[in-house]
Amino acid sequence: MRTRVSTALAPVTSSKPAQALARFGRAFRAIWQKRMRFSYAFYAIAFVITNAVAVLFIQWSVYNEPTYVDPNAVDETTKMLNSVRGQLTSFVSQMWLGGRYTSS
């Protein structure tokens, strides 16, 4: 015996788009049930790594290599610290060691 809700939804659920969506859902569920099972720790680690790489990529995209009027007047340490690699290292160290989450 049908309930009032299923009777009210019968025109919607019997439509072609709803039937196609239901077939897709059944196919997706069948594939999902065959997936490899991982622990929640794996998903947490993958999430942290993905976000860290994304943040580094965004920071890398806004940095520029500095140009010097007289490159011989600047020592190698300053050149290294002002390079993109040095700026990224500074960003990561200030974030993890200093607790500052902005680039300035």
Biopython code that builds the backbone (N, CA, C, O; Angstrom):
import numpy as np
from Bio.PDB.StructureBuilder import StructureBuilder

atoms = [
    (1, "MET", "N", (0.840, -1.172, 0.000)),
    (1, "MET", "CA", (0.000, 0.000, 0.000)),
    (1, "MET", "C", (0.894, 1.246, 0.000)),
    (1, "MET", "O", (1.828, 1.353, 0.795)),
    (2, "ARG", "N", (0.598, 2.164, -0.885)),
    (2, "ARG", "CA", (1.404, 3.382, -1.024)),
    (2, "ARG", "C", (1.030, 4.410, 0.030)),
    (2, "ARG", "O", (-0.131, 4.542, 0.420)),
    (3, "THR", "N", (2.044, 5.131, 0.476)),
    (3, "THR", "CA", (1.781, 6.208, 1.418)),
    (3, "THR", "C", (1.427, 7.469, 0.644)),
    (3, "THR", "O", (1.496, 7.488, -0.585)),
    (4, "ARG", "N", (1.060, 8.491, 1.342)),
    (4, "ARG", "CA", (0.703, 9.745, 0.687)),
    (4, "ARG", "C", (1.916, 10.370, -0.007)),
    (4, "ARG", "O", (1.795, 10.940, -1.091)),
    (5, "VAL", "N", (3.081, 10.256, 0.628)),
    (5, "VAL", "CA", (4.276, 10.858, 0.046)),
    (5, "VAL", "C", (4.646, 10.153, -1.250)),
    (5, "VAL", "O", (4.910, 10.809, -2.258)),
    (6, "SER", "N", (4.667, 8.817, -1.235)),
    (6, "SER", "CA", (5.033, 8.098, -2.456)),
    (6, "SER", "C", (3.995, 8.303, -3.548)),
    (6, "SER", "O", (4.342, 8.310, -4.729)),
    (7, "THR", "N", (2.754, 8.467, -3.188)),
    (7, "THR", "CA", (1.718, 8.757, -4.175)),
    (7, "THR", "C", (1.929, 10.150, -4.763)),
    (7, "THR", "O", (1.760, 10.355, -5.965)),
    (8, "ALA", "N", (2.298, 11.104, -3.911)),
    (8, "ALA", "CA", (2.511, 12.469, -4.386)),
    (8, "ALA", "C", (3.763, 12.553, -5.259)),
    (8, "ALA", "O", (3.807, 13.352, -6.195)),
    (9, "LEU", "N", (4.781, 11.738, -4.966)),
    (9, "LEU", "CA", (6.020, 11.777, -5.720)),
    (9, "LEU", "C", (6.026, 10.856, -6.944)),
    (9, "LEU", "O", (6.979, 10.880, -7.723)),
    (10, "ALA", "N", (5.015, 10.074, -7.120)),
    (10, "ALA", "CA", (4.972, 9.125, -8.232)),
    (10, "ALA", "C", (5.140, 9.794, -9.596)),
    (10, "ALA", "O", (5.881, 9.259, -10.420)),
    (11, "PRO", "N", (4.503, 10.926, -9.886)),
    (11, "PRO", "CA", (4.729, 11.564, -11.195)),
    (11, "PRO", "C", (6.177, 12.019, -11.386)),
    (11, "PRO", "O", (6.698, 11.988, -12.501)),
    (12, "VAL", "N", (6.819, 12.437, -10.307)),
    (12, "VAL", "CA", (8.198, 12.912, -10.410)),
    (12, "VAL", "C", (9.150, 11.741, -10.598)),
    (12, "VAL", "O", (10.020, 11.783, -11.468)),
    (13, "THR", "N", (8.993, 10.699, -9.793)),
    (13, "THR", "CA", (9.912, 9.562, -9.855)),
    (13, "THR", "C", (9.724, 8.718, -11.106)),
    (13, "THR", "O", (10.626, 7.967, -11.479)),
    (14, "SER", "N", (8.593, 8.823, -11.752)),
    (14, "SER", "CA", (8.377, 8.041, -12.963)),
    (14, "SER", "C", (8.795, 8.795, -14.227)),
    (14, "SER", "O", (8.694, 8.259, -15.331)),
    (15, "SER", "N", (9.258, 10.023, -14.073)),
    (15, "SER", "CA", (9.678, 10.793, -15.243)),
    (15, "SER", "C", (11.001, 10.259, -15.789)),
    (15, "SER", "O", (11.746, 9.596, -15.067)),
    (16, "LYS", "N", (11.293, 10.540, -17.038)),
    (16, "LYS", "CA", (12.521, 10.044, -17.674)),
    (16, "LYS", "C", (13.789, 10.585, -17.027)),
    (16, "LYS", "O", (14.722, 9.811, -16.810)),
    (17, "PRO", "N", (13.872, 11.883, -16.705)),
    (17, "PRO", "CA", (15.088, 12.357, -16.040)),
    (17, "PRO", "C", (15.330, 11.683, -14.688)),
    (17, "PRO", "O", (16.467, 11.368, -14.337)),
    (18, "ALA", "N", (14.245, 11.467, -13.931)),
    (18, "ALA", "CA", (14.396, 10.820, -12.634)),
    (18, "ALA", "C", (14.839, 9.375, -12.799)),
    (18, "ALA", "O", (15.643, 8.883, -12.007)),
    (19, "GLN", "N", (14.333, 8.692, -13.808)),
    (19, "GLN", "CA", (14.739, 7.308, -14.054)),
    (19, "GLN", "C", (16.199, 7.237, -14.481)),
    (19, "GLN", "O", (16.931, 6.338, -14.067)),
    (20, "ALA", "N", (16.627, 8.204, -15.324)),
    (20, "ALA", "CA", (18.026, 8.237, -15.746)),
    (20, "ALA", "C", (18.935, 8.517, -14.555)),
    (20, "ALA", "O", (20.000, 7.911, -14.432)),
    (21, "LEU", "N", (18.529, 9.418, -13.691)),
    (21, "LEU", "CA", (19.311, 9.723, -12.495)),
    (21, "LEU", "C", (19.385, 8.504, -11.572)),
    (21, "LEU", "O", (20.428, 8.241, -10.974)),
    (22, "ALA", "N", (18.304, 7.776, -11.457)),
    (22, "ALA", "CA", (18.290, 6.570, -10.622)),
    (22, "ALA", "C", (19.224, 5.505, -11.205)),
    (22, "ALA", "O", (19.935, 4.839, -10.452)),
    (23, "ARG", "N", (19.237, 5.332, -12.536)),
    (23, "ARG", "CA", (20.149, 4.368, -13.165)),
    (23, "ARG", "C", (21.603, 4.770, -12.934)),
    (23, "ARG", "O", (22.451, 3.927, -12.643)),
    (24, "PHE", "N", (21.883, 6.081, -13.068)),
    (24, "PHE", "CA", (23.233, 6.569, -12.804)),
    (24, "PHE", "C", (23.621, 6.311, -11.355)),
    (24, "PHE", "O", (24.745, 5.892, -11.079)),
    (25, "GLY", "N", (22.704, 6.558, -10.432)),
    (25, "GLY", "CA", (22.974, 6.330, -9.015)),
    (25, "GLY", "C", (23.264, 4.868, -8.720)),
    (25, "GLY", "O", (24.162, 4.564, -7.935)),
    (26, "ARG", "N", (22.518, 3.957, -9.337)),
    (26, "ARG", "CA", (22.764, 2.526, -9.134)),
    (26, "ARG", "C", (24.112, 2.117, -9.707)),
    (26, "ARG", "O", (24.827, 1.325, -9.094)),
    (27, "ALA", "N", (24.476, 2.652, -10.892)),
    (27, "ALA", "CA", (25.766, 2.336, -11.498)),
    (27, "ALA", "C", (26.907, 2.896, -10.649)),
    (27, "ALA", "O", (27.917, 2.225, -10.443)),
    (28, "PHE", "N", (26.747, 4.115, -10.163)),
    (28, "PHE", "CA", (27.777, 4.727, -9.322)),
    (28, "PHE", "C", (27.945, 3.943, -8.022)),
    (28, "PHE", "O", (29.067, 3.733, -7.561)),
    (29, "ARG", "N", (26.842, 3.517, -7.438)),
    (29, "ARG", "CA", (26.915, 2.752, -6.192)),
    (29, "ARG", "C", (27.608, 1.415, -6.408)),
    (29, "ARG", "O", (28.363, 0.964, -5.546)),
    (30, "ALA", "N", (27.363, 0.779, -7.539)),
    (30, "ALA", "CA", (28.028, -0.495, -7.823)),
    (30, "ALA", "C", (29.540, -0.303, -7.945)),
    (30, "ALA", "O", (30.313, -1.127, -7.455)),
    (31, "ILE", "N", (29.956, 0.768, -8.588)),
    (31, "ILE", "CA", (31.391, 1.059, -8.699)),
    (31, "ILE", "C", (31.959, 1.436, -7.337)),
    (31, "ILE", "O", (33.057, 1.006, -6.981)),
    (32, "TRP", "N", (31.224, 2.232, -6.576)),
    (32, "TRP", "CA", (31.686, 2.681, -5.272)),
    (32, "TRP", "C", (31.886, 1.503, -4.321)),
    (32, "TRP", "O", (32.811, 1.516, -3.509)),
    (33, "GLN", "N", (31.035, 0.491, -4.412)),
    (33, "GLN", "CA", (31.162, -0.667, -3.530)),
    (33, "GLN", "C", (32.412, -1.491, -3.837)),
    (33, "GLN", "O", (32.880, -2.236, -2.976)),
    (34, "LYS", "N", (32.960, -1.370, -5.049)),
    (34, "LYS", "CA", (34.147, -2.134, -5.441)),
    (34, "LYS", "C", (35.458, -1.414, -5.129)),
    (34, "LYS", "O", (36.533, -1.958, -5.383)),
    (35, "ARG", "N", (35.385, -0.197, -4.580)),
    (35, "ARG", "CA", (36.590, 0.585, -4.339)),
    (35, "ARG", "C", (37.454, -0.054, -3.257)),
    (35, "ARG", "O", (36.988, -0.846, -2.437)),
    (36, "MET", "N", (38.737, 0.324, -3.287)),
    (36, "MET", "CA", (39.640, -0.115, -2.227)),
    (36, "MET", "C", (39.305, 0.666, -0.960)),
    (36, "MET", "O", (39.032, 1.865, -1.010)),
    (37, "ARG", "N", (39.329, -0.019, 0.156)),
    (37, "ARG", "CA", (39.028, 0.636, 1.425)),
    (37, "ARG", "C", (40.328, 1.139, 2.045)),
    (37, "ARG", "O", (41.314, 0.406, 2.116)),
    (38, "PHE", "N", (40.323, 2.397, 2.495)),
    (38, "PHE", "CA", (41.459, 2.990, 3.172)),
    (38, "PHE", "C", (41.015, 3.459, 4.548)),
    (38, "PHE", "O", (39.828, 3.676, 4.792)),
    (39, "SER", "N", (41.972, 3.610, 5.435)),
    (39, "SER", "CA", (41.644, 4.105, 6.771)),
    (39, "SER", "C", (41.381, 5.610, 6.705)),
    (39, "SER", "O", (41.742, 6.280, 5.737)),
    (40, "TYR", "N", (40.751, 6.117, 7.749)),
    (40, "TYR", "CA", (40.484, 7.552, 7.807)),
    (40, "TYR", "C", (41.784, 8.336, 7.924)),
    (40, "TYR", "O", (41.858, 9.480, 7.473)),
    (41, "ALA", "N", (42.804, 7.741, 8.519)),
    (41, "ALA", "CA", (44.100, 8.408, 8.634)),
    (41, "ALA", "C", (44.685, 8.679, 7.251)),
    (41, "ALA", "O", (45.271, 9.738, 7.026)),
    (42, "PHE", "N", (44.535, 7.744, 6.328)),
    (42, "PHE", "CA", (45.027, 7.949, 4.966)),
    (42, "PHE", "C", (44.339, 9.146, 4.327)),
    (42, "PHE", "O", (44.996, 9.979, 3.701)),
    (43, "TYR", "N", (43.032, 9.238, 4.477)),
    (43, "TYR", "CA", (42.304, 10.359, 3.895)),
    (43, "TYR", "C", (42.710, 11.681, 4.544)),
    (43, "TYR", "O", (42.798, 12.701, 3.861)),
    (44, "ALA", "N", (42.958, 11.674, 5.849)),
    (44, "ALA", "CA", (43.388, 12.893, 6.536)),
    (44, "ALA", "C", (44.770, 13.322, 6.048)),
    (44, "ALA", "O", (45.004, 14.507, 5.810)),
    (45, "ILE", "N", (45.682, 12.370, 5.900)),
    (45, "ILE", "CA", (47.028, 12.690, 5.421)),
    (45, "ILE", "C", (46.973, 13.187, 3.975)),
    (45, "ILE", "O", (47.644, 14.160, 3.631)),
    (46, "ALA", "N", (46.189, 12.534, 3.136)),
    (46, "ALA", "CA", (46.050, 12.967, 1.740)),
    (46, "ALA", "C", (45.451, 14.369, 1.670)),
    (46, "ALA", "O", (45.859, 15.169, 0.828)),
    (47, "PHE", "N", (44.502, 14.675, 2.529)),
    (47, "PHE", "CA", (43.890, 16.005, 2.575)),
    (47, "PHE", "C", (44.922, 17.065, 2.952)),
    (47, "PHE", "O", (44.987, 18.118, 2.319)),
    (48, "VAL", "N", (45.725, 16.797, 3.970)),
    (48, "VAL", "CA", (46.728, 17.764, 4.423)),
    (48, "VAL", "C", (47.778, 17.986, 3.348)),
    (48, "VAL", "O", (48.159, 19.127, 3.085)),
    (49, "ILE", "N", (48.252, 16.915, 2.723)),
    (49, "ILE", "CA", (49.271, 17.042, 1.676)),
    (49, "ILE", "C", (48.722, 17.814, 0.476)),
    (49, "ILE", "O", (49.404, 18.685, -0.064)),
    (50, "THR", "N", (47.511, 17.505, 0.062)),
    (50, "THR", "CA", (46.901, 18.196, -1.073)),
    (50, "THR", "C", (46.759, 19.694, -0.787)),
    (50, "THR", "O", (47.061, 20.525, -1.644)),
    (51, "ASN", "N", (46.306, 20.027, 0.402)),
    (51, "ASN", "CA", (46.149, 21.447, 0.749)),
    (51, "ASN", "C", (47.487, 22.151, 0.860)),
    (51, "ASN", "O", (47.613, 23.303, 0.445)),
    (52, "ALA", "N", (48.493, 21.479, 1.415)),
    (52, "ALA", "CA", (49.818, 22.098, 1.536)),
    (52, "ALA", "C", (50.400, 22.381, 0.155)),
    (52, "ALA", "O", (50.969, 23.449, -0.073)),
    (53, "VAL", "N", (50.261, 21.434, -0.762)),
    (53, "VAL", "CA", (50.768, 21.638, -2.125)),
    (53, "VAL", "C", (50.009, 22.771, -2.805)),
    (53, "VAL", "O", (50.612, 23.582, -3.507)),
    (54, "ALA", "N", (48.707, 22.838, -2.610)),
    (54, "ALA", "CA", (47.911, 23.903, -3.224)),
    (54, "ALA", "C", (48.314, 25.273, -2.687)),
    (54, "ALA", "O", (48.429, 26.225, -3.459)),
    (55, "VAL", "N", (48.529, 25.385, -1.385)),
    (55, "VAL", "CA", (48.941, 26.668, -0.800)),
    (55, "VAL", "C", (50.313, 27.071, -1.322)),
    (55, "VAL", "O", (50.530, 28.233, -1.665)),
    (56, "LEU", "N", (51.245, 26.116, -1.384)),
    (56, "LEU", "CA", (52.575, 26.429, -1.913)),
    (56, "LEU", "C", (52.507, 26.854, -3.382)),
    (56, "LEU", "O", (53.215, 27.773, -3.793)),
    (57, "PHE", "N", (51.677, 26.202, -4.157)),
    (57, "PHE", "CA", (51.534, 26.570, -5.563)),
    (57, "PHE", "C", (50.973, 27.983, -5.712)),
    (57, "PHE", "O", (51.428, 28.750, -6.560)),
    (58, "ILE", "N", (49.984, 28.325, -4.885)),
    (58, "ILE", "CA", (49.410, 29.670, -4.952)),
    (58, "ILE", "C", (50.446, 30.709, -4.538)),
    (58, "ILE", "O", (50.564, 31.754, -5.179)),
    (59, "GLN", "N", (51.196, 30.434, -3.475)),
    (59, "GLN", "CA", (52.231, 31.364, -3.049)),
    (59, "GLN", "C", (53.312, 31.495, -4.123)),
    (59, "GLN", "O", (53.781, 32.599, -4.401)),
    (60, "TRP", "N", (53.703, 30.386, -4.717)),
    (60, "TRP", "CA", (54.729, 30.398, -5.766)),
    (60, "TRP", "C", (54.276, 31.255, -6.945)),
    (60, "TRP", "O", (55.090, 31.931, -7.574)),
    (61, "SER", "N", (52.991, 31.226, -7.240)),
    (61, "SER", "CA", (52.496, 31.955, -8.405)),
    (61, "SER", "C", (52.514, 33.474, -8.209)),
    (61, "SER", "O", (52.477, 34.213, -9.193)),
    (62, "VAL", "N", (52.571, 33.954, -6.974)),
    (62, "VAL", "CA", (52.567, 35.407, -6.750)),
    (62, "VAL", "C", (53.957, 35.978, -6.512)),
    (62, "VAL", "O", (54.124, 37.197, -6.504)),
    (63, "TYR", "N", (54.954, 35.128, -6.319)),
    (63, "TYR", "CA", (56.313, 35.617, -6.099)),
    (63, "TYR", "C", (57.022, 35.864, -7.424)),
    (63, "TYR", "O", (56.722, 35.223, -8.431)),
    (64, "ASN", "N", (57.964, 36.796, -7.410)),
    (64, "ASN", "CA", (58.779, 37.108, -8.589)),
    (64, "ASN", "C", (60.249, 37.013, -8.208)),
    (64, "ASN", "O", (60.631, 37.301, -7.074)),
    (65, "GLU", "N", (61.063, 36.607, -9.170)),
    (65, "GLU", "CA", (62.505, 36.641, -8.956)),
    (65, "GLU", "C", (62.949, 38.097, -8.955)),
    (65, "GLU", "O", (62.565, 38.852, -9.848)),
    (66, "PRO", "N", (63.744, 38.507, -7.980)),
    (66, "PRO", "CA", (64.187, 39.908, -7.939)),
    (66, "PRO", "C", (65.258, 40.175, -8.991)),
    (66, "PRO", "O", (66.025, 39.289, -9.370)),
    (67, "THR", "N", (65.285, 41.408, -9.442)),
    (67, "THR", "CA", (66.349, 41.841, -10.354)),
    (67, "THR", "C", (67.171, 42.890, -9.618)),
    (67, "THR", "O", (66.630, 43.741, -8.911)),
    (68, "TYR", "N", (68.461, 42.816, -9.793)),
    (68, "TYR", "CA", (69.370, 43.721, -9.109)),
    (68, "TYR", "C", (70.053, 44.612, -10.136)),
    (68, "TYR", "O", (70.408, 44.158, -11.224)),
    (69, "VAL", "N", (70.233, 45.876, -9.789)),
    (69, "VAL", "CA", (70.919, 46.812, -10.681)),
    (69, "VAL", "C", (72.359, 46.350, -10.876)),
    (69, "VAL", "O", (72.855, 46.279, -12.001)),
    (70, "ASP", "N", (73.011, 46.040, -9.781)),
    (70, "ASP", "CA", (74.380, 45.525, -9.840)),
    (70, "ASP", "C", (74.386, 44.169, -9.120)),
    (70, "ASP", "O", (74.491, 44.134, -7.895)),
    (71, "PRO", "N", (74.275, 43.056, -9.852)),
    (71, "PRO", "CA", (74.207, 41.744, -9.205)),
    (71, "PRO", "C", (75.458, 41.407, -8.392)),
    (71, "PRO", "O", (75.383, 40.599, -7.466)),
    (72, "ASN", "N", (76.590, 42.001, -8.714)),
    (72, "ASN", "CA", (77.818, 41.718, -7.974)),
    (72, "ASN", "C", (77.853, 42.414, -6.618)),
    (72, "ASN", "O", (78.637, 42.030, -5.751)),
    (73, "ALA", "N", (77.020, 43.424, -6.422)),
    (73, "ALA", "CA", (76.994, 44.154, -5.160)),
    (73, "ALA", "C", (76.201, 43.422, -4.086)),
    (73, "ALA", "O", (76.305, 43.758, -2.906)),
    (74, "VAL", "N", (75.407, 42.422, -4.477)),
    (74, "VAL", "CA", (74.569, 41.686, -3.541)),
    (74, "VAL", "C", (75.210, 40.321, -3.289)),
    (74, "VAL", "O", (75.617, 39.636, -4.227)),
    (75, "ASP", "N", (75.296, 39.935, -2.016)),
    (75, "ASP", "CA", (75.921, 38.644, -1.714)),
    (75, "ASP", "C", (74.980, 37.484, -2.049)),
    (75, "ASP", "O", (73.784, 37.680, -2.264)),
    (76, "GLU", "N", (75.537, 36.286, -2.088)),
    (76, "GLU", "CA", (74.779, 35.089, -2.513)),
    (76, "GLU", "C", (73.679, 34.731, -1.522)),
    (76, "GLU", "O", (72.628, 34.233, -1.927)),
    (77, "THR", "N", (73.896, 34.971, -0.243)),
    (77, "THR", "CA", (72.866, 34.654, 0.753)),
    (77, "THR", "C", (71.624, 35.513, 0.538)),
    (77, "THR", "O", (70.504, 35.007, 0.604)),
    (78, "THR", "N", (71.809, 36.786, 0.285)),
    (78, "THR", "CA", (70.671, 37.675, 0.031)),
    (78, "THR", "C", (69.954, 37.273, -1.243)),
    (78, "THR", "O", (68.724, 37.268, -1.293)),
    (79, "LYS", "N", (70.719, 36.935, -2.275)),
    (79, "LYS", "CA", (70.092, 36.491, -3.521)),
    (79, "LYS", "C", (69.274, 35.230, -3.286)),
    (79, "LYS", "O", (68.165, 35.099, -3.804)),
    (80, "MET", "N", (69.826, 34.292, -2.496)),
    (80, "MET", "CA", (69.127, 33.042, -2.244)),
    (80, "MET", "C", (67.856, 33.275, -1.424)),
    (80, "MET", "O", (66.817, 32.685, -1.723)),
    (81, "LEU", "N", (67.920, 34.117, -0.403)),
    (81, "LEU", "CA", (66.751, 34.376, 0.443)),
    (81, "LEU", "C", (65.666, 35.158, -0.294)),
    (81, "LEU", "O", (64.483, 35.001, 0.010)),
    (82, "ASN", "N", (66.048, 35.993, -1.254)),
    (82, "ASN", "CA", (65.065, 36.774, -2.009)),
    (82, "ASN", "C", (64.541, 36.035, -3.238)),
    (82, "ASN", "O", (63.614, 36.514, -3.892)),
    (83, "SER", "N", (65.118, 34.879, -3.562)),
    (83, "SER", "CA", (64.621, 34.119, -4.709)),
    (83, "SER", "C", (63.257, 33.523, -4.375)),
    (83, "SER", "O", (62.825, 33.567, -3.223)),
    (84, "VAL", "N", (62.586, 32.970, -5.366)),
    (84, "VAL", "CA", (61.269, 32.372, -5.151)),
    (84, "VAL", "C", (61.383, 31.214, -4.160)),
    (84, "VAL", "O", (60.543, 31.071, -3.272)),
    (85, "ARG", "N", (62.403, 30.404, -4.308)),
    (85, "ARG", "CA", (62.601, 29.278, -3.392)),
    (85, "ARG", "C", (62.810, 29.778, -1.957)),
    (85, "ARG", "O", (62.264, 29.202, -1.015)),
    (86, "GLY", "N", (63.589, 30.836, -1.792)),
    (86, "GLY", "CA", (63.805, 31.404, -0.463)),
    (86, "GLY", "C", (62.549, 32.015, 0.123)),
    (86, "GLY", "O", (62.302, 31.894, 1.322)),
    (87, "GLN", "N", (61.753, 32.670, -0.708)),
    (87, "GLN", "CA", (60.501, 33.258, -0.233)),
    (87, "GLN", "C", (59.513, 32.180, 0.189)),
    (87, "GLN", "O", (58.801, 32.346, 1.179)),
    (88, "LEU", "N", (59.460, 31.062, -0.563)),
    (88, "LEU", "CA", (58.586, 29.950, -0.177)),
    (88, "LEU", "C", (59.048, 29.329, 1.131)),
    (88, "LEU", "O", (58.232, 29.009, 1.996)),
    (89, "THR", "N", (60.345, 29.161, 1.274)),
    (89, "THR", "CA", (60.880, 28.611, 2.520)),
    (89, "THR", "C", (60.547, 29.521, 3.691)),
    (89, "THR", "O", (60.165, 29.039, 4.758)),
    (90, "SER", "N", (60.685, 30.820, 3.509)),
    (90, "SER", "CA", (60.339, 31.785, 4.553)),
    (90, "SER", "C", (58.856, 31.716, 4.887)),
    (90, "SER", "O", (58.482, 31.783, 6.058)),
    (91, "PHE", "N", (58.013, 31.583, 3.877)),
    (91, "PHE", "CA", (56.567, 31.487, 4.095)),
    (91, "PHE", "C", (56.219, 30.257, 4.922)),
    (91, "PHE", "O", (55.445, 30.340, 5.876)),
    (92, "VAL", "N", (56.793, 29.120, 4.553)),
    (92, "VAL", "CA", (56.493, 27.878, 5.277)),
    (92, "VAL", "C", (57.019, 27.955, 6.708)),
    (92, "VAL", "O", (56.331, 27.548, 7.645)),
    (93, "SER", "N", (58.231, 28.475, 6.880)),
    (93, "SER", "CA", (58.788, 28.525, 8.230)),
    (93, "SER", "C", (58.014, 29.492, 9.125)),
    (93, "SER", "O", (57.806, 29.196, 10.301)),
    (94, "GLN", "N", (57.587, 30.628, 8.603)),
    (94, "GLN", "CA", (56.812, 31.547, 9.430)),
    (94, "GLN", "C", (55.446, 30.972, 9.749)),
    (94, "GLN", "O", (54.876, 31.269, 10.799)),
    (95, "MET", "N", (54.915, 30.153, 8.855)),
    (95, "MET", "CA", (53.611, 29.561, 9.098)),
    (95, "MET", "C", (53.703, 28.483, 10.181)),
    (95, "MET", "O", (52.884, 28.461, 11.100)),
    (96, "TRP", "N", (54.694, 27.591, 10.082)),
    (96, "TRP", "CA", (54.783, 26.484, 11.019)),
    (96, "TRP", "C", (55.481, 26.865, 12.319)),
    (96, "TRP", "O", (55.085, 26.406, 13.390)),
    (97, "LEU", "N", (56.507, 27.692, 12.238)),
    (97, "LEU", "CA", (57.269, 28.022, 13.438)),
    (97, "LEU", "C", (56.778, 29.301, 14.107)),
    (97, "LEU", "O", (56.798, 29.405, 15.333)),
    (98, "GLY", "N", (56.343, 30.263, 13.323)),
    (98, "GLY", "CA", (55.922, 31.539, 13.887)),
    (98, "GLY", "C", (54.440, 31.668, 14.122)),
    (98, "GLY", "O", (54.008, 32.553, 14.861)),
    (99, "GLY", "N", (53.651, 30.808, 13.513)),
    (99, "GLY", "CA", (52.202, 30.883, 13.687)),
    (99, "GLY", "C", (51.545, 31.999, 12.916)),
    (99, "GLY", "O", (50.385, 32.322, 13.173)),
    (100, "ARG", "N", (52.266, 32.611, 11.957)),
    (100, "ARG", "CA", (51.679, 33.661, 11.115)),
    (100, "ARG", "C", (51.284, 33.024, 9.785)),
    (100, "ARG", "O", (52.095, 32.352, 9.148)),
    (101, "TYR", "N", (50.056, 33.235, 9.376)),
    (101, "TYR", "CA", (49.535, 32.556, 8.187)),
    (101, "TYR", "C", (49.355, 33.497, 7.005)),
    (101, "TYR", "O", (48.617, 33.181, 6.072)),
    (102, "THR", "N", (50.015, 34.646, 7.032)),
    (102, "THR", "CA", (49.991, 35.562, 5.905)),
    (102, "THR", "C", (51.415, 35.749, 5.407)),
    (102, "THR", "O", (52.369, 35.489, 6.140)),
    (103, "SER", "N", (51.563, 36.189, 4.193)),
    (103, "SER", "CA", (52.897, 36.255, 3.580)),
    (103, "SER", "C", (53.648, 37.531, 3.894)),
    (103, "SER", "O", (54.770, 37.693, 3.415)),
    (104, "SER", "N", (53.096, 38.438, 4.666)),
    (104, "SER", "CA", (53.842, 39.668, 4.956)),
    (104, "SER", "C", (54.179, 39.774, 6.422)),
    (104, "SER", "O", (54.805, 40.747, 6.842)),
]
sb = StructureBuilder()
sb.init_structure("model")
sb.init_model(0)
sb.init_chain("A")
sb.init_seg("    ")
for serial, (resi, resn, name, xyz) in enumerate(atoms, 1):
    if name == "N":
        sb.init_residue(resn, " ", resi, " ")
    sb.init_atom(name, np.array(xyz, "f"), 0.0, 1.0, " ", f" {name:<3s}", serial, name[0])
structure = sb.get_structure()
